[in-house]
Amino acid sequence: MTFRTPGFGRRLGTGRTRLVLPALVTLAVLLIAFMVFTATYTNLLWYDSIGFQKVYTTQIQAKVVLFFGAGLLMTLVVGANVAVAYRLRPAYRPLSVEQQGLERYRAVIDPRRRLIAWSLLGLLGVLTGSSVAGQWPVWLAFLNRTSFGVKDPQFHKDVSFYVFTYPFLRLIIGVIFATVILSILAAVMVHYLYGGLRLQGPGDKASPPARAHLSVLFGLFILMKAVAYWFDRYGLVHSERGVRTGASYADVNALLPAKTILMIIALLCAVMFFSNLLRRGMMLPGVGFTLLVLSAILLGGVYPLLIQQFQVKPDELAKERTYIQRNIEFTRQAYGVDGAKVVQYGSQPVTDKKKLQEEADSLGGVRVLDPAVVGETFRQFQQIRPFYQFPDTLDVDRYQVDGKQVDTIVALRELSGAPAEQRSWVKDHLVYTHGYGFVSAYGDRFAEGNVPEFITKNMPVSPDQKIKVAKPEIYFGERSARYSVVGGQGQQELNYPDNSEKGQQSSTYDGDGGVPIDSFLNKLLYSAKFQDKNLLLSGAINRNAKILYDRSPRQMVQKAAPWLTLDGDPYPAVVNGRILWIVDGYTTSNGYPYSEEMSLGDATRDTITDTRSAVARQADDHINYMRNSVKATVDAYDGSVHLYQWDENDPITKTWMKVFDDTVQPRSSIPPELESHFRYPQDMFKVQRKILTQYHVTDPGAFYNGEGFWEVPEDPSAKGKRQPPYYQSLRMPGQDAESFSLTTVFTPGGNTRTNPQLAAFMSVGSTPGRDYGQIQVLQMPRNAQPPGPGQVQNSFETDQKVKGDLFTLRQGGTKTVPGNLLTIPFGGSLLYVEPMYTKAAGGKENQPYPILGKILVRYGNSIVAADTLEDALRQLLGGTGAGAAPPTGTPPTSGQLSPELQQARANLRKALQEFEAAQKQGDYTKMGEAWKAIKAAEAALWSAGQGPPAAQPSPSPSPSGSPSGSPSPSGSPSAAPSTS
């Protein structure tokens, strides 16, 4: 017989429930604590591995102070108002349906009010603290602010006030506003719940204590509004009301005094609310509040609008001239283009062939190897094994080779991972750990077969290569694995494949980079971090092993200097035998007064960022100030990070050097070997060219009317995309020698033509030294503008001679790939150079990678296609090419020619017309006959002394691949007479 105690089972079940819930809560808290500890501690280890631990600890300290400061402020102030509201509850509440309904809520809440209040206040404090902690850069920059030495023309305050102080003041005002508003809401809820506020019943709807309490809170709110009105005045320097950014005529003459008046009214209104502590009734505060609202509408909205419509609009230029001038001046300062030199160019092109030939002889090496095209070619010849890879866009640098500085196309042979058929955790993370080799090629020449002529190549690295690389291993790169475990005792990592019995050479990492992972604690933490149990359980991780992660150059520099915006294209350089990644860092702000704001992401977009993965796209941050303030390097072998101050006058850099002292090295510490590889960064240049499309105009009247505005042209090889800037060595007018430069062109603004003409050419010196950063703009004459990129590209495709050459290149299942269209100041005019590559369009019978087909060149109205640039220039200028006349030269008329020459030209014109007519009809027999007549007329021209002609037909192929009875196009002469 079994005896049961009544209710024993129920009590036991309840007891278990009471034990399970606290246990689950405890486990959740422990799990969260472990995750936070793991993230924090592993971050400390990573920062310590690169020597930037102070950067992380300073951030943590700032976040903790702001988190607890803002969280406690919100919790204590709102909590105090809740407590006051509760203490001021009325002892007696009139009977009403409303109070009877609230009584049920009070019966539920009152016994648990402390738990509910502290839970809600704690959540509110956490949310507030988390939000404000994210503003740690604003606080630290304010504490360490540095003067700009420039004052705004309206309030005569240093620019540092708007960049550092004003954002911090707005943050403080925002936190106080939020605290007061939430206090009002919390007090209203408590007063209503406990009867201090009523919606029903006779008599006053608010008890005197509740009225006094809320009057104080509303008074504080309006007092803060008065403070906000005062500081809103300074925000007018960023106003968008006028023609351009900055305080406009209406802002200065209407809104500025209106803000002052509104501040005074708000102060009076606040006093009226505070006076409610001494008197009973809400009439006076109500009148004050109504006055404030009406004043805000009339003075802050309607009055400036009336001024804008009836004073400014009828005579806008006269009213806004001063403010437009301020915008022009400060925008040019903010983006660093105030020193740009704009010179007139192209009005007097050189016509003397001898002088042109002399200039061509001194032209030097034009970079005809396009880094955006030949990535596949590098991969074909230098990939060696399928588990290596090259980026889809290579980089441009320059090196001393055989005693001469040459433009060089460079790339690193990085690892894509273990071969698909050999995948395993050990091979993925412990064997295939790094790439190998620095590959480079001349930028101005091609090897046999029209492929790149390599300077450094193959594996292993040869000691007699012209660019010496002592450490070719790449453990830190743009395409490194998520993590690798390296350097363990006796560990064998694939270094490079060879022809030995093992098929490879192995090595063991001995660099200083990486975090030790040979202890149980670190294995446990990193196993949790990467959610990979093998890191904890694998016996392959030996003593002295290290884990490498977060190791792309941009990622490493961003973590080491979180205050920087980084260029989207880090590039490798060999410095004293070591491979270093060079990363350009920018300081940006959106607080510079009177400066025009732009989207960084939009300004830096072009064909490369939109179609290639190797160059990162910038975020759509809005900025109105930018400096290339820091040059950073990351060692590809040991991951060591160095930050060098580059712009020594930038106040933002100086401010952050105070925050994170000893993290940025002075400019004087840059090794000369490293500095020689620095170049002007592309994203900075793109932003500046965007600004100079309009701000090259410095006269307010012309600027207002939009006279002479430019646009960045469309890339002729990628419709709908912006043309990227190009690195090339060139000699600008007035320079004695060539200089490595970054260049772009402009077309007229507001042009509705599909292919507009060229308005200007822009170049910036990219070789560290006297000319580094010097922007020079060559402005073309408006009445005789040369062809723009689209027109040049179209002329290459329509010129009869070039058309025939391109037709030949496109035979046999191949397609042409246009390279970068380079624009070069030459002979008082412009020389256009474009490499045209060929690539298999399909099938395996042709090369699946781009090789050079022809180099297309245009000067003035003369267009040629040749195998080399030298041959093209010889044809253009040496009397052996098509259309050798200079751009402004006058060709001889038929009346100045001999009768024999006139007859030969007439015969050629007739033969060309017959060929084109037969071509349209598809009559290959007549095409062949016309082709023979063309050849005969060409021979007659040669015998009559006429130079090589400028055009030839592009024969359509017969089923056999050539016109009937005529040679194939590939066998056609290099030049044919012009039909003009």
Secondary structure, 3 states (H helix, E strand, C coil): CCCCCCCHHHHHHHHHHHHHHHHHHHHHHHHHHHHHHHHHHHHHHHHHHHCCHHHHHHHHHHHHHHHHHHHHHHHHHHHHHHHHHHHCCCCCCCCCHHHHHHHHHHHHHHHHHHHHHHHHHHHHHHHHHHHHHCCHHHHHHHHCCCCCCCECCCCCCEHHHHHHHHHHHHHHHHHHHHHHHHHHHHHHHHHHHCCCECCCCCCCCECHHHHHHHHHHHHHHHHHHHHHHHHHCHHHHHCCCCCCCCCCHHHHHHHHHHHHHHHHHHHHHHHHHHHHHCCCCCHHHHHHHHHHHHHHHHHHHHHHHHHHHHHHHHHHHHHHHHHHHHHHHHHHHHCCCCCCEEEECCCCCCCCHHHHHHHHHCCCCCCCCCCCCCHHHHHHHHCCCCCEECCCCCEEEEEEECCEEEEEEEEECEECCCCHHHCCHHHHHHHCCCEECEEEEEEEEEECCCEEEEEECCCCCCCCCCCCCCECEECCCCCCCCEEEECCCCCCEEEEECCCCCCEEEECCCCCCCEECCCHHHHHHHHHHHCCCHHHHCCCCCCCCEEEECCCHHHHHHHHCCCCEECCCCEEEEECCEEEEEEEEEEEECCCCCCCCEEHHHHCCCHHHHHCCCCCCCCCCEECEEEEEEEEEEECCCCCEEEEECCCCCHHHHHHHHHCCCCEECHHHCCHHHHCCCCCCHHHHHHHHHHHHHHCCCCHHHHHHCCCCEECCECCCCCCCECCCEEEEECCCCCCCCEEEEEEEEEECCCCCCCCECCEEEEEECCCCCCECCEEEEECCCCCCCECHHHHHHHHHHCHHHHHHHHHHCCCCEEEEECCCEEEEECCEEEEEEEEEEEECCCCCCCCCCEEEEEEEEECCEEEEECCHHHHHHHHHCCCCCCCCCCCCCCCCHHHCCHHHHHHHHHHHHHHHHHHHHHHHCCHHHHHHHHHHHHHHHHHHHHHCCCCCCCCCCCCCCCCCCCCCCCCHHHCCCCCCCCC
